[in-house]
Amino acid sequence: MIITLLNARKSKILTYAQVGMTEHQFKAYRSLVLDELGKEGLESELAKLLDEGNHLVENRNGQE
């Protein structure tokens, strides 16, 4: 669900940028945004954090 929300925001960010940039500028900007927010960037970091959180919950066994 978080990735779906992130993808929607990436799409909006790129649409807004495309309005004010030349095609070459937009291609470079798009690449940078997707590198930072995509599968090799924030998406990967979020997946790791969520996975760590799941492990913490599983390892608690009801203890506080």
DSSP file (Angstrom, degrees, kcal/mol; ACC not computed):
  #  RESIDUE AA STRUCTURE BP1 BP2  ACC     N-H-->O    O-->H-N    N-H-->O    O-->H-N    TCO  KAPPA ALPHA  PHI   PSI    X-CA   Y-CA   Z-CA
    1    1 A M     >        0   0    0      0, 0.0     4,-2.1     0, 0.0     5,-0.2   0.000 360.0 360.0 360.0 -39.3    0.0    0.0    0.0
    2    2 A I  H  >  +     0   0    0      1,-0.2     4,-2.6     2,-0.2     5,-0.2   0.909 360.0  50.7 -64.8 -41.5    2.9    2.4    0.8
    3    3 A I  H  > S+     0   0    0      2,-0.2     4,-2.7     1,-0.2    -1,-0.2   0.884 108.0  53.3 -64.8 -37.6    4.5    1.7   -2.5
    4    4 A T  H  > S+     0   0    0      2,-0.2     4,-1.9     1,-0.2    -1,-0.2   0.922 111.1  46.0 -61.8 -44.5    1.2    2.4   -4.3
    5    5 A L  H  X S+     0   0    0     -4,-2.1     4,-1.8     2,-0.2    -2,-0.2   0.906 112.7  50.6 -64.5 -41.7    0.9    5.8   -2.5
    6    6 A L  H  X S+     0   0    0     -4,-2.6     4,-2.6     1,-0.2    -2,-0.2   0.911 108.5  52.1 -62.5 -43.2    4.6    6.6   -3.3
    7    7 A N  H  X S+     0   0    0     -4,-2.7     4,-2.2     1,-0.2    -1,-0.2   0.884 107.1  52.8 -62.8 -38.4    4.1    5.8   -7.0
    8    8 A A  H  X S+     0   0    0     -4,-1.9     4,-1.9     2,-0.2    -1,-0.2   0.907 111.1  46.8 -62.9 -41.0    1.1    8.1   -7.2
    9    9 A R  H  X S+     0   0    0     -4,-1.8     4,-2.8     2,-0.2    -2,-0.2   0.894 109.7  53.3 -69.1 -39.5    3.2   10.9   -5.7
   10   10 A K  H  X S+     0   0    0     -4,-2.6     4,-2.5     1,-0.2     5,-0.2   0.922 108.3  51.4 -59.2 -43.3    6.1   10.2   -8.1
   11   11 A S  H  X S+     0   0    0     -4,-2.2     4,-2.2     1,-0.2    -1,-0.2   0.913 111.2  46.7 -61.3 -43.9    3.7   10.4  -11.0
   12   12 A K  H  X S+     0   0    0     -4,-1.9     4,-2.7     2,-0.2     5,-0.2   0.927 111.3  51.5 -64.2 -45.2    2.4   13.8   -9.8
   13   13 A I  H  X S+     0   0    0     -4,-2.8     4,-2.1     1,-0.2    -2,-0.2   0.921 112.5  46.0 -57.4 -45.3    5.9   15.2   -9.2
   14   14 A L  H  X S+     0   0    0     -4,-2.5     4,-2.3     2,-0.2    -1,-0.2   0.869 111.0  52.3 -69.1 -36.1    6.9   14.2  -12.7
   15   15 A T  H  X S+     0   0    0     -4,-2.2     4,-1.2    -5,-0.2    -2,-0.2   0.928 110.6  47.9 -64.5 -44.6    3.8   15.6  -14.3
   16   16 A Y  H  X S+     0   0    0     -4,-2.7     4,-0.8     1,-0.2     3,-0.3   0.911 113.4  48.0 -61.8 -42.0    4.3   19.0  -12.6
   17   17 A A  H >X S+     0   0    0     -4,-2.1     3,-0.8    -5,-0.2     4,-0.5   0.889 104.4  59.6 -66.9 -38.9    8.0   19.0  -13.6
   18   18 A Q  H >< S+     0   0    0     -4,-2.3     3,-0.7     1,-0.2    -1,-0.2   0.826  97.3  61.5 -60.9 -31.9    7.2   18.1  -17.2
   19   19 A V  H 3< S+     0   0    0     -4,-1.2    -1,-0.2    -3,-0.3    -2,-0.2   0.863 112.5  35.1 -62.1 -36.8    5.0   21.2  -17.6
   20   20 A G  H << S+     0   0    0     -3,-0.8     2,-0.3    -4,-0.8    -1,-0.2   0.297 107.5  74.0-105.9  10.5    7.9   23.6  -16.9
   21   21 A M  S << S-     0   0    0     -3,-0.7     2,-0.1    -4,-0.5     0, 0.0  -0.875  76.2-112.8-125.3 155.2   10.9   21.8  -18.5
   22   22 A T     >  -     0   0    0     -2,-0.3     4,-2.8     1,-0.1     5,-0.2  -0.334  44.2-101.4 -70.5 167.0   12.2   21.2  -21.9
   23   23 A E  H  > S+     0   0    0      1,-0.2     4,-2.3     2,-0.2     5,-0.2   0.905 123.1  47.5 -59.8 -42.6   12.2   17.5  -23.0
   24   24 A H  H  > S+     0   0    0      2,-0.2     4,-1.9     1,-0.2    -1,-0.2   0.906 113.0  48.2 -66.9 -42.0   15.9   17.1  -22.4
   25   25 A Q  H  > S+     0   0    0      1,-0.2     4,-2.7     2,-0.2    -2,-0.2   0.926 112.0  50.1 -62.7 -43.9   15.6   18.7  -18.9
   26   26 A F  H  X S+     0   0    0     -4,-2.8     4,-3.3     1,-0.2     5,-0.2   0.903 107.1  53.4 -64.0 -41.4   12.6   16.5  -18.1
   27   27 A K  H  X S+     0   0    0     -4,-2.3     4,-1.9     2,-0.2    -1,-0.2   0.919 112.8  44.4 -59.6 -43.1   14.3   13.3  -19.1
   28   28 A A  H  X S+     0   0    0     -4,-1.9     4,-2.0     2,-0.2    -2,-0.2   0.924 115.5  47.4 -66.7 -44.3   17.3   14.1  -16.8
   29   29 A Y  H  X S+     0   0    0     -4,-2.7     4,-2.8     2,-0.2     5,-0.2   0.917 110.2  52.6 -62.8 -44.6   15.0   15.2  -14.0
   30   30 A R  H  X S+     0   0    0     -4,-3.3     4,-2.7     1,-0.2     5,-0.2   0.909 108.3  51.1 -58.2 -43.8   12.8   12.1  -14.4
   31   31 A S  H  X S+     0   0    0     -4,-1.9     4,-2.1    -5,-0.2    -1,-0.2   0.917 111.8  46.9 -60.5 -44.3   15.9    9.9  -14.2
   32   32 A L  H  X S+     0   0    0     -4,-2.0     4,-2.2     2,-0.2    -2,-0.2   0.919 112.9  48.5 -64.4 -44.8   17.1   11.6  -11.0
   33   33 A V  H  X S+     0   0    0     -4,-2.8     4,-3.0     1,-0.2     5,-0.3   0.931 113.2  46.7 -62.3 -46.2   13.6   11.4   -9.3
   34   34 A L  H  X S+     0   0    0     -4,-2.7     4,-1.9    -5,-0.2     6,-0.4   0.850 110.3  53.5 -68.6 -32.8   13.2    7.7  -10.2
   35   35 A D  H  < S+     0   0    0     -4,-2.1    -1,-0.2    -5,-0.2    -2,-0.2   0.917 116.6  38.9 -63.1 -42.3   16.7    6.9   -8.9
   36   36 A E  H  < S+     0   0    0     -4,-2.2     6,-2.6     5,-0.2    -2,-0.2   0.884 130.7  25.9 -76.1 -40.1   16.0    8.6   -5.6
   37   37 A L  H  < S+     0   0    0     -4,-3.0     6,-0.4     4,-0.3    -3,-0.2   0.548 109.0  81.8-103.8  -9.2   12.4    7.5   -5.1
   38   38 A G  S ><>S-     0   0    0     -4,-1.9     3,-1.8    -5,-0.3     5,-1.3   0.153 101.9 -61.1 -87.6-158.7   12.3    4.3   -7.1
   39   39 A K  T 3 5S+     0   0    0      1,-0.3    -4,-0.1     4,-0.2    -3,-0.0   0.726 134.3  45.4 -62.3 -25.7   13.3    0.6   -6.6
   40   40 A E  T 3 5S+     0   0    0     -6,-0.4    -1,-0.3     3,-0.1    -5,-0.1   0.459 124.2  30.2 -95.6  -1.6   16.9    1.5   -6.1
   41   41 A G  T <>5S-     0   0    0     -3,-1.8     4,-1.9    -7,-0.3     3,-0.4   0.245 127.0  -7.9-120.2-118.3   16.2    4.4   -3.7
   42   42 A L  H  >5S+     0   0    0     -6,-2.6     4,-3.0     1,-0.2     5,-0.3   0.849 126.5  59.0 -59.9 -39.3   13.4    5.1   -1.3
   43   43 A E  H  ><S+     0   0    0     -5,-1.3     4,-2.3    -6,-0.4    -1,-0.2   0.923 108.2  46.5 -57.2 -43.8   11.3    2.1   -2.3
   44   44 A S  H  > S+     0   0    0     -6,-0.9     4,-2.0    -3,-0.4    -1,-0.2   0.906 112.9  49.0 -64.4 -42.6   14.1   -0.2   -1.4
   45   45 A E  H  X S+     0   0    0     -4,-1.9     4,-2.3     2,-0.2    -2,-0.2   0.898 111.6  49.3 -65.7 -40.5   14.7    1.5    1.9
   46   46 A L  H  X S+     0   0    0     -4,-3.0     4,-2.9     2,-0.2     5,-0.2   0.911 108.9  52.9 -64.1 -42.1   11.0    1.4    2.8
   47   47 A A  H  X S+     0   0    0     -4,-2.3     4,-2.3    -5,-0.3    -2,-0.2   0.907 110.2  48.1 -60.6 -41.7   10.8   -2.3    2.0
   48   48 A K  H  X S+     0   0    0     -4,-2.0     4,-2.6     2,-0.2    -1,-0.2   0.925 112.7  48.1 -64.4 -44.8   13.8   -2.9    4.3
   49   49 A L  H  X S+     0   0    0     -4,-2.3     4,-2.4     1,-0.2    -2,-0.2   0.918 113.0  47.5 -62.4 -43.7   12.2   -0.9    7.1
   50   50 A L  H  X S+     0   0    0     -4,-2.9     4,-2.1     2,-0.2    -1,-0.2   0.891 112.0  50.1 -65.1 -38.5    8.9   -2.6    6.7
   51   51 A D  H  X S+     0   0    0     -4,-2.3     4,-2.0    -5,-0.2    -2,-0.2   0.907 110.6  49.7 -65.6 -41.6   10.5   -6.0    6.7
   52   52 A E  H  X S+     0   0    0     -4,-2.6     4,-2.2     1,-0.2    -2,-0.2   0.905 109.8  51.8 -62.8 -41.1   12.5   -5.2    9.8
   53   53 A G  H  X S+     0   0    0     -4,-2.4     4,-2.1     1,-0.2    -2,-0.2   0.894 108.2  51.1 -62.0 -40.6    9.3   -4.0   11.5
   54   54 A N  H  X S+     0   0    0     -4,-2.1     4,-2.4     1,-0.2    -1,-0.2   0.889 109.4  50.6 -64.3 -38.7    7.6   -7.3   10.6
   55   55 A H  H  X S+     0   0    0     -4,-2.0     4,-2.3     2,-0.2    -2,-0.2   0.892 108.8  52.0 -66.2 -38.9   10.5   -9.2   12.1
   56   56 A L  H  X S+     0   0    0     -4,-2.2     4,-0.9     2,-0.2    -2,-0.2   0.919 111.4  46.5 -63.0 -42.8   10.3   -7.2   15.3
   57   57 A V  H >X S+     0   0    0     -4,-2.1     4,-0.7     1,-0.2     3,-0.6   0.919 113.7  48.4 -65.7 -43.5    6.6   -7.9   15.6
   58   58 A E  H 3< S+     0   0    0     -4,-2.4     3,-0.4     1,-0.2    -1,-0.2   0.857 112.0  49.8 -65.1 -35.1    7.1  -11.7   14.9
   59   59 A N  H 3< S+     0   0    0     -4,-2.3    -1,-0.2     1,-0.2    -2,-0.2   0.609  94.8  73.0 -81.3 -12.1   10.0  -11.9   17.4
   60   60 A R  H X< S-     0   0    0     -4,-0.9     3,-2.0    -3,-0.6    -1,-0.2   0.846  74.9-161.8 -72.7 -33.0    8.1  -10.2   20.3
   61   61 A N  T 3< S-     0   0    0     -4,-0.7     3,-0.1    -3,-0.4    -3,-0.1   0.856  72.7 -53.1  52.5  38.2    5.8  -13.2   20.9
   62   62 A G  T 3  S+     0   0    0     -5,-0.4    -1,-0.3     1,-0.3     2,-0.2   0.483 106.4 132.0  80.7   1.6    3.4  -11.0   22.8
   63   63 A Q    <         0   0    0     -3,-2.0    -1,-0.3     1,-0.1    -4,-0.0  -0.580 360.0 360.0 -86.3 150.9    6.0   -9.6   25.2
   64   64 A E              0   0    0     -2,-0.2    -1,-0.1    -3,-0.1    -3,-0.1   0.424 360.0 360.0 -98.3 360.0    6.3   -5.9   25.8
